[in-house]
Amino acid sequence: MRPSARDYYNLYIKGNWGFSSTTSKLLKLEGEIKTLDKKTKTLKVDGTKLNDTVIKTNSVFIEAVDPGNRLRGVPSFFGLIGGVPFLLGLFALLYILSSHSEKLPIFVIVLAILTLITSFVFVLPITSSLVSRELFRKTHYPIRFNRRDRKVYAWSQDMGIVTMNWNDIQFYSSQATKSQDRRGMSREEIRGYVRDSNGNMLYHLVFFKYEGLKGMKGVLEIWELVRRYMEEPDGHIQAYQVDQRLLDLDGKRESFIHSLIQATQVMADSRAIQLIFAPMVMWAGTGRLIAKWTCRVPHWPAWVEEKCQVAPDDPYVRNRHTERPLTAKEILWPLLCFLLGWAEVLVILYFCFRGYF
């Protein structure tokens, strides 16, 4: 499958950057690729981790979040802070051209027209893509790995629910080359693809991603969790026993404090760095809150829920209702970083613009 002009429109204008038909076509087998064997234990990790990826788990299926969830809000925030001034300037320029064109020199008019053309051709699509990829969509795009019927059900942005056979998916780890790293194109992902009977790529998507200091190790810990869940007889028990918190996304919007927790963790694993870069926590947290609160919660259709029915007495059920409550320490630290970030930004803005008021 080759991307068409419509695919690029869906990507750069509509913002379908997640699991969609466009990104499925655009993903390439490049960089340092290592095929992952579903039957073999990953030797690079000692155990399994949830790593802010799993929403719920039980004896039938494990539900994970889309790989873009950890950075949710960052693109839309930068799109908004860049888009609002850009639109105001654009309207101001149009007003000046329409109302005072007879008073302007010809070179100023030509320069203004070139600016408008550049803005509509390049700047506006980029800003639109940053905003539309996260706002007024779904809060997240979950993926279910069903160990009972050996199926994978994935939410897509433009294809509805995609169903794949677990045995048909070829997983591989994708890392950027040293040259790509130097150009700021770092990548630590686990991808998978499915080919049709003719050998053509049917689906190609990023399954797992980890933003943090652990890099590829963090991704492999998630992969090993899902691999064991699907391949080992006691995989559901191992997933149940992992001592990490599940994501607060089971059938609801992410709460305010959980959004701040995710925003804090995505900046760094070190609390000292989180405190130093509090303004970045504020940016990520504010964007995440806006993105989550403008989106709708995804609900699996009835036919998927029927395939994923869990026994009422299943002893290995874990979801947001079974998680322990947040401690005061878990609540106050991200809140402190968020408020401190806002305070620092407001102080900087005050000293920058105090002469204008």
FENLINTA-V705650 format. One record per residue. N is the residue number from 1. PHI is phi in whole degrees, 0 to 359 (999 if undefined). Layout:
N;PHI
N;PHI
//
This chain:
1;999
2;251
3;293
4;257
5;299
6;294
7;297
8;293
9;296
10;297
11;281
12;268
13;255
14;277
15;78
16;278
17;265
18;277
19;287
20;217
21;296
22;291
23;295
24;297
25;280
26;279
27;297
28;243
29;278
30;223
31;81
32;273
33;261
34;229
35;294
36;255
37;270
38;293
39;268
40;249
41;293
42;284
43;279
44;278
45;232
46;278
47;209
48;247
49;220
50;279
51;49
52;55
53;234
54;266
55;265
56;200
57;212
58;201
59;283
60;255
61;213
62;239
63;251
64;245
65;265
66;293
67;295
68;275
69;294
70;295
71;259
72;303
73;105
74;294
75;299
76;294
77;296
78;292
79;294
80;289
81;290
82;269
83;285
84;297
85;299
86;298
87;292
88;298
89;295
90;294
91;295
92;296
93;295
94;296
95;295
96;296
97;294
98;281
99;259
100;230
101;296
102;290
103;266
104;265
105;296
106;297
107;291
108;291
109;294
110;297
111;297
112;294
113;294
114;297
115;297
116;295
117;297
118;299
119;296
120;287
121;275
122;245
123;292
124;298
125;299
126;295
127;297
128;298
129;295
130;297
131;280
132;286
133;290
134;231
135;272
136;59
137;237
138;257
139;298
140;196
141;235
142;287
143;231
144;249
145;252
146;263
147;281
148;281
149;257
150;60
151;243
152;237
153;250
154;230
155;285
156;244
157;286
158;225
159;239
160;73
161;269
162;258
163;250
164;229
165;280
166;304
167;291
168;273
169;276
170;262
171;269
172;206
173;269
174;238
175;240
176;289
177;286
178;299
179;295
180;292
181;300
182;295
183;269
184;77
185;253
186;295
187;203
188;230
189;223
190;243
191;250
192;208
193;220
194;233
195;255
196;276
197;294
198;266
199;88
200;280
201;291
202;269
203;226
204;212
205;216
206;273
207;268
208;226
209;210
210;224
211;258
212;169
213;293
214;290
215;58
216;296
217;300
218;297
219;292
220;294
221;296
222;291
223;301
224;296
225;300
226;291
227;300
228;296
229;300
230;275
231;251
232;260
233;303
234;256
235;299
236;292
237;288
238;298
239;295
240;295
241;270
242;296
243;269
244;216
245;279
246;283
247;286
248;271
249;228
250;285
251;72
252;206
253;286
254;297
255;290
256;303
257;289
258;292
259;295
260;292
261;299
262;295
263;295
264;290
265;289
266;288
267;288
268;186
269;274
270;266
271;291
272;297
273;291
274;300
275;289
276;296
277;260
278;302
279;301
280;291
281;298
282;298
283;298
284;296
285;293
286;296
287;297
288;293
289;297
290;296
291;297
292;293
293;280
294;262
295;253
296;263
297;282
298;288
299;233
300;296
301;294
302;300
303;291
304;287
305;299
306;294
307;290
308;246
309;294
310;249
311;298
312;300
313;260
314;298
315;280
316;245
317;277
318;228
319;208
320;296
321;283
322;266
323;285
324;292
325;295
326;294
327;278
328;300
329;295
330;292
331;275
332;288
333;296
334;297
335;295
336;298
337;299
338;295
339;292
340;297
341;299
342;297
343;298
344;296
345;293
346;296
347;295
348;298
349;297
350;298
351;288
352;283
353;241
354;297
355;288
356;266
357;237
//
